[in-house]
């Protein structure tokens, strides 16, 4: 960590452990596996927030490998996008 980085606060949305199948021969986690875990966590928050099924619409990447911005869309029972009521604490 650099002097401007701060450790995470709060509780994690999901907890998972990378298994050997999720790593390359050097033991490094595959980036795609990490992104899928981040998408699962963000999707859980999106569904909880909207109260309906949601799907990833866009992923914006950061310079840090551990950060990405996910954009989700709420879906009706037919899979069509629907508006979500604005939440007062939402960014």
Buried (B, 14 or more C-beta within 10 A) or exposed (E): EEEEEEEEEEEEBEEEEBEEEBEEEEEEBEEEBBBEBBBEBBBEBBBEBBEEBBEEEEEEEEEEEEEBEBEBBBBEEEEEEBEBEEEEEEE
